[in-house]
Amino acid sequence: VNAGGFATLKLSPAAEIYGSGIWFRDKSTNRFPTRVFAAANYGSDPYQVNCNNPFLSASQASAICGAAAGTATLAPLDVRYRFNVPYLT
């Protein structure tokens, strides 16, 4: 459902008031909510993170880098996001 409108109120020859508004409601669903921004899809090198990155916790570095955790090795990554919305069937 979409709705919108515009309004003009002429107060005098020297003054007018303009207004506009829009409203929409989206009920679309997606059965495949995980989005992947794989670098290979765009013909470029993969996203990389250094394994001694100070923003990685020890468990994150271990999961991403394995035995190279804590070193200056670069590990390739796919960037993904997911909205936490329940499936609507």
C-alpha positions in Angstrom: 0.0 0.0 0.0 1.4 3.4 -1.0 -0.1 6.8 -0.5 1.2 10.3 -0.9 0.0 13.9 -1.3 0.9 17.5 -1.8 -0.9 20.6 -0.5 -0.6 24.3 -1.1 -2.2 27.0 1.0 -2.1 30.5 -0.3 -2.3 32.9 2.6 -1.8 36.1 0.6 -0.2 37.2 -2.7 3.2 37.3 -0.9 2.9 34.1 1.3 2.2 30.5 0.5 2.6 27.3 2.6 3.6 24.0 0.9 3.4 20.6 2.3 3.9 17.0 1.2 3.7 13.6 2.7 4.2 9.9 1.8 3.4 6.6 3.5 4.1 3.1 2.4 3.8 -0.4 3.9 6.0 -3.2 2.6 5.0 -6.8 3.4 7.4 -8.5 1.0 9.2 -11.6 2.1 12.5 -13.2 1.1 13.1 -16.9 1.6 16.8 -16.4 1.2 17.7 -13.6 3.7 21.5 -14.0 3.7 23.1 -11.4 1.3 26.6 -12.1 0.2 29.0 -9.5 -1.1 31.6 -11.9 -2.5 34.4 -10.0 -4.2 34.4 -12.6 -7.0 31.0 -11.4 -8.0 32.5 -8.0 -8.8 35.7 -9.2 -10.4 38.0 -7.9 -7.6 40.2 -9.4 -4.9 38.4 -10.8 -1.8 37.9 -8.7 1.3 40.8 -9.4 3.6 41.5 -9.0 7.3 44.9 -9.2 9.0 45.0 -12.0 11.6 46.6 -9.7 14.2 43.9 -7.1 14.0 43.4 -5.6 17.5 39.6 -5.5 17.0 39.4 -9.3 16.7 38.8 -11.3 19.8 41.0 -14.4 20.2 38.0 -16.7 19.3 37.2 -14.6 16.2 40.9 -14.6 15.1 41.0 -18.4 15.6 37.8 -18.9 13.6 38.9 -16.7 10.7 42.6 -17.4 10.6 43.0 -20.8 12.2 46.7 -21.5 13.0 47.7 -18.1 11.6 45.8 -16.2 14.4 47.9 -13.5 15.9 50.2 -13.2 12.9 50.3 -10.5 10.1 48.8 -13.0 7.6 45.8 -11.7 5.6 42.7 -13.9 5.6 40.1 -13.6 2.8 36.5 -13.0 3.8 33.0 -12.8 2.3 31.0 -9.9 3.7 27.4 -11.0 4.6 24.5 -9.4 6.4 21.1 -10.6 7.6 18.1 -8.8 9.0 16.6 -10.6 12.0 13.1 -11.0 10.6 11.1 -14.2 11.0 10.0 -16.1 7.9 6.5 -15.4 6.7 5.1 -18.5 5.1 
